[in-house]
Amino acid sequence: MPAKEALSCQDLGYTYPDGTVALRKVDFSIQTGDSVALVGPNGAGKSTFALLTVGVIFPSRGSLRVFGMELSRHTLREIRRHVGLVFQDAEDQLFMPTLLEDVSFGPLNQGLSEDQARQRGLESLAAVGLEELAERFPGHLSGGEKKLASLASILSMQPQIIILDEPTAGLDPRARRKVIEQLAALRLTKIVISHDLEMVLDLCPRTILLDKGSVWADGDTTEILSDKETMDSHGLEVPYSLSPDHRHRFPLAGSRHEAEHKK
Ligand code: ADP
């Protein structure tokens, strides 16, 4: 059976009220179950795209569709049932006195009863391994816990598509690994915005390279990220595990995971 289209952009453009053109003419389509990275230098338009997917802002031109439904003020409520955006800054997502209240907030807003919302909240905390912190004050969690908690606050609304803006930014290696493992285990359509290209290699078979509001490459992650000329010309670097240096050190390694075991 052919995969169903989850999200697509047709001729999508966005200009901020001050005249800054953030997205010019973006076209791509993402199928259900895909895990796609959106990479590009600062100012490329990645966060603007993320804000469009949940209707914080609306297209200035073209359209954005979720399961075939065009984003507009009329469809916003329905679209937000399908799409969840995990902001880069967890503080934007966590604002209640306890973690459980934070992760129950979305389901309550969707119209669930208090008991149902609490149940959903507890399930989403369990899904990211934070159930024991349910009664804690979110402001006092560690950076990694906050990232997972903000992920849980979106999962509790049971979106089918999840957009993650820099999920590993600012984390130490252990917390970063934990977040990557949790994301890998999620059976959802994922769009991951990140400068952490090693994570992108781990999580996303497909990459879309955005720069100056346009798509410059869209395809196989390893192919795009190992293309030095393309990466250099868009202010990015080939990740170490794909660099000639690394390949020289581990010539027989079939994958970077094998290479790590041989160290
Ligand atoms: P990225 O997330 O890839 O760093 P952004 O989507 O944040 O890029 O920004 C794309 C462009 O839009 C940049 O030129 C940025 O300066 C501009 N921009 C972002 N937010 C605003 C805003 N609120 N008002 C005006 N311009 C903005």
Residues whose N, C-alpha, C, O or C-beta is under 5 A from the ligand:
A	BS01	ADP	Y16 D18 T20 V21 A22 P41 N42 G43 A44 G45 K46 S47 T48
